[in-house]
Each structure stands twice: as structure tokens, then as C-alpha cells.
Amino acid sequence: MVEFLAFELELIPYVVIVLAIAFTVHEFAHAYVAYKFGDPTAKNQGRLTLSPLAHLDPIGTLLIFIAGFGWAKPVPVNRFYFKNPRLAGVLVSVAGPLSNLVIAFIGLAVWYILLSTGALSSLSSGTAESLQQFFNILIFLNITLFIFNLFPFPPLDGYRIIEDLAPSGIRAKMTQFESYGMVVFLILVLTPLDKYTIQPAFSYGTDIVMTVFESILNPFF
């Protein structure tokens, strides 16, 4: 069964740790921002927490290892609590992907610090290599989740952002075609079409994010 995994077997422990961090912080960010805008729904359901057990979805997590993509449990949001539903809705949706971007940036910054201070030289070669693998996965998997969640397909955050920004008439039509959007998204992800759509988006998106990160950090290191 190993050949069906999207990650090499020896990397699985690092991926498990990174996913626990990435999914948990992502969903917590949604819940926290919603709560700050007056919606206690997620809090009342035990989702305003940094415990991975509250956020990880077994099937969605398993698919990460098999298919290379997956999901956590969606945070419940009740827009009726928001005084300004559109603004609050956009910020709640943005909070999740943005949290992954912040994790990736912090991970890269910590790695720069380890390199610049020579801290790695005091470690055994095996430990140093393990740290390198961990930070590599932490950075790039969180950037991937940031990009992935901004795709404009339901039920991803990118779609919800567009939905909240769209005029009422267009929004009503979008709701009618949500099921078709999900089908299109799955076709793009699960068929060879991903080589011309999803994969280039990840490739170019990751390059852009890393370029921005490095431009911020390089002056300090």
C-alpha cells in the first residue's frame, strides 16, 4: 500500500505533525474571528480551541496521504450574528488561509535563525537533517494550504470570499450552481487536467510567496 501514499513513508511523521498544526490553526482562526464578530456558534460547539482533536476530519486527513489533498472539519458559522455580514464573512473566510501563510512565514524565519546562528552545527547530522525535513514540510505544506483554500470553488474559502463580495443577485445565482462548481473542482483535481490548472497554480503561487518571504527576511540575515 505504500506506493499509493502521496508522501514518502519516512516523511509521514513530519506530515502528521505539520497537518495537526496547519489544520488546527486554520480552523481555530475561522472560529476566533467569527467569535470576535459576535458569532458564538463555533465556541459553543467546542471549536474555539487549539486542540487538534476538535478540528481534524479522519477522512479528510487520510486523503492528504493518499491523494495529496484533504480537509479538516468545517467551522460552523452563523452569519445572522454579524452586524455587517459581508465584511465579517470575508474576514472569517480569509482568516483560515492567512493563518497558514503566517505559519509558513514563521517557519521560514525560524529556519533562517537556525542557519544564521550556527545552531545546527551543534547538532548531530541526523537531528539536523530531521529539522530540515520538518521545516521544509512545515513551510511548503502551509503555503500549499494557503493557495489551495483560495481557489474559487465551493466549499473552499476562496469561493466564500467571492460569494460575500458579490452583489446579491449574483450571489443568489452562485448558490444555485454550487454543486456544479464542486464537480468542476473535483474534475480539475482528480484528472490529468490538474497538470494544466491546479499544479501550475501551486507552482507559481509557491514561487511568488517564497520570493516575498525571502525579500522580507534577507535584509535581516
Legacy VTK file of the C-alpha trace (Angstrom):
# vtk DataFile Version 3.0
C-alpha trace
ASCII
DATASET POLYDATA
POINTS 221 float
0.000 0.000 0.000
2.981 2.321 0.411
3.076 3.163 -3.297
-0.351 4.811 -3.054
0.766 7.356 -0.483
1.239 10.951 -1.686
4.263 11.291 0.606
7.304 9.108 1.078
6.919 6.749 4.018
9.781 8.245 6.032
8.181 11.704 5.804
4.823 10.622 7.230
5.642 11.533 10.888
6.597 15.068 9.847
3.480 15.401 7.698
1.256 14.236 10.573
2.717 16.861 12.920
2.524 19.629 10.319
-1.061 18.779 9.374
-2.108 18.755 13.019
-0.660 22.267 13.354
-1.875 23.593 9.996
-5.452 22.292 10.127
-5.893 23.172 13.795
-4.657 26.755 13.489
-6.613 27.222 10.248
-9.932 26.195 11.774
-9.217 27.962 15.057
-8.623 31.173 13.095
-12.056 30.857 11.458
-13.698 30.219 14.837
-11.820 33.013 16.610
-12.631 35.709 14.048
-16.280 34.613 13.893
-16.461 34.778 17.699
-14.911 38.257 17.714
-17.615 39.394 15.307
-20.303 38.108 17.662
-20.947 34.548 16.481
-20.642 32.072 19.401
-21.622 29.024 17.301
-18.139 27.557 16.936
-17.303 28.300 20.573
-20.473 26.576 21.749
-19.537 23.500 19.718
-16.056 23.302 21.202
-14.256 24.572 18.108
-12.663 27.660 19.675
-9.677 25.599 20.725
-6.183 24.683 19.580
-6.777 21.008 20.274
-6.315 19.049 17.005
-8.946 16.528 18.117
-11.633 19.177 17.743
-10.724 20.012 14.152
-9.250 17.021 12.311
-11.547 15.105 9.990
-10.497 11.427 9.695
-11.369 11.063 6.006
-10.055 14.482 5.027
-6.786 13.832 6.820
-6.397 10.369 5.295
-6.852 11.770 1.795
-3.860 14.049 2.322
-1.657 10.961 2.410
-3.421 9.145 -0.430
-4.424 11.874 -2.875
-2.299 14.809 -1.762
-5.253 16.959 -0.702
-7.787 16.864 2.099
-9.706 18.901 4.634
-10.470 19.475 8.304
-13.917 19.734 9.896
-15.540 22.964 8.657
-16.128 25.518 11.403
-19.845 26.323 11.750
-20.583 29.998 11.158
-23.959 31.702 11.674
-23.971 34.926 9.663
-27.098 36.195 11.448
-24.935 37.164 14.429
-22.843 39.534 12.304
-23.718 43.243 12.276
-22.048 43.530 8.886
-22.428 40.021 7.387
-20.434 40.671 4.217
-17.405 42.229 5.894
-17.416 39.714 8.732
-17.951 36.845 6.294
-14.940 37.872 4.198
-12.695 38.284 7.243
-13.778 34.943 8.721
-13.039 33.233 5.405
-9.695 34.986 4.935
-8.564 34.160 8.482
-8.033 30.458 7.752
-5.733 30.704 4.705
-3.960 33.710 6.219
-3.143 31.669 9.329
-1.399 29.078 7.136
0.582 31.835 5.444
1.669 33.150 8.856
2.743 29.659 9.970
4.819 29.258 6.802
6.478 32.651 7.335
7.269 31.908 10.981
8.668 28.520 9.970
10.959 30.098 7.371
12.052 32.798 9.844
12.935 30.191 12.472
14.888 28.208 9.883
16.811 31.346 8.896
17.641 31.920 12.563
18.877 28.350 12.992
21.098 28.710 9.941
22.444 32.174 10.736
23.260 31.409 14.378
25.011 28.157 13.559
22.690 26.305 15.931
22.501 23.353 13.549
26.241 22.781 13.714
25.970 21.752 17.357
23.506 19.007 16.480
24.154 15.551 15.097
23.813 15.192 11.330
20.684 13.051 11.786
18.980 15.626 14.012
19.919 18.473 11.689
18.543 16.567 8.708
15.306 15.827 10.578
14.873 19.503 11.421
15.465 20.433 7.801
12.826 17.981 6.618
10.357 19.195 9.233
10.754 22.884 8.390
10.663 22.166 4.670
7.341 20.364 5.040
6.013 22.961 7.515
6.747 25.822 5.148
5.649 24.329 1.850
2.603 22.422 3.089
1.250 25.569 4.747
1.881 27.601 1.595
0.066 24.881 -0.342
-2.897 25.058 2.039
-2.921 28.844 1.728
-3.088 28.650 -2.071
-5.442 25.671 -2.136
-8.014 27.314 0.129
-8.080 30.443 -2.026
-9.225 28.571 -5.127
-12.651 29.975 -6.140
-14.522 26.690 -5.865
-17.053 25.628 -3.222
-16.659 24.823 -0.397
-13.208 26.455 -0.225
-12.568 29.791 1.461
-11.785 31.495 -1.833
-15.305 30.780 -3.051
-16.830 32.084 0.192
-14.834 35.299 -0.141
-16.106 35.867 -3.684
-19.620 34.977 -2.549
-19.558 37.614 0.196
-18.118 40.265 -2.134
-20.583 39.583 -4.957
-23.808 41.608 -5.394
-26.969 39.960 -4.050
-28.270 38.937 -7.486
-25.026 37.248 -8.495
-24.719 35.662 -5.077
-28.128 34.015 -5.459
-27.069 32.550 -8.819
-23.799 31.332 -7.330
-25.707 29.419 -4.676
-27.748 27.667 -7.383
-24.624 26.447 -9.147
-22.546 25.470 -6.107
-22.961 21.747 -6.720
-21.694 22.132 -10.294
-18.709 24.120 -9.026
-17.766 21.268 -6.708
-17.922 18.808 -9.607
-15.708 21.039 -11.766
-13.233 21.374 -8.905
-13.029 17.618 -8.357
-12.502 17.073 -12.094
-9.640 19.568 -12.089
-8.042 17.939 -9.027
-8.553 14.253 -9.798
-7.935 14.122 -13.561
-4.879 14.879 -15.758
-6.289 18.392 -16.165
-4.622 19.252 -12.865
-1.289 19.399 -14.731
-2.590 22.429 -16.613
-4.610 24.097 -13.838
-4.027 23.158 -10.199
-0.346 22.200 -10.386
0.774 25.394 -12.209
-1.198 27.455 -9.682
0.648 25.741 -6.828
3.996 26.071 -8.574
3.720 29.755 -9.462
1.929 30.605 -6.229
4.615 28.955 -4.098
7.373 30.742 -6.021
5.673 34.110 -5.511
5.099 33.537 -1.784
8.671 32.348 -1.209
10.049 35.335 -3.143
8.050 37.722 -0.944
9.088 35.913 2.239
12.767 35.946 1.280
12.629 39.631 0.323
11.339 40.367 3.818
13.802 38.144 5.692
17.001 38.512 3.660
17.825 42.059 4.898
17.906 40.718 8.469
20.068 37.695 7.708
LINES 1 222
221 0 1 2 3 4 5 6 7 8 9 10 11 12 13 14 15 16 17 18 19 20 21 22 23 24 25 26 27 28 29 30 31 32 33 34 35 36 37 38 39 40 41 42 43 44 45 46 47 48 49 50 51 52 53 54 55 56 57 58 59 60 61 62 63 64 65 66 67 68 69 70 71 72 73 74 75 76 77 78 79 80 81 82 83 84 85 86 87 88 89 90 91 92 93 94 95 96 97 98 99 100 101 102 103 104 105 106 107 108 109 110 111 112 113 114 115 116 117 118 119 120 121 122 123 124 125 126 127 128 129 130 131 132 133 134 135 136 137 138 139 140 141 142 143 144 145 146 147 148 149 150 151 152 153 154 155 156 157 158 159 160 161 162 163 164 165 166 167 168 169 170 171 172 173 174 175 176 177 178 179 180 181 182 183 184 185 186 187 188 189 190 191 192 193 194 195 196 197 198 199 200 201 202 203 204 205 206 207 208 209 210 211 212 213 214 215 216 217 218 219 220
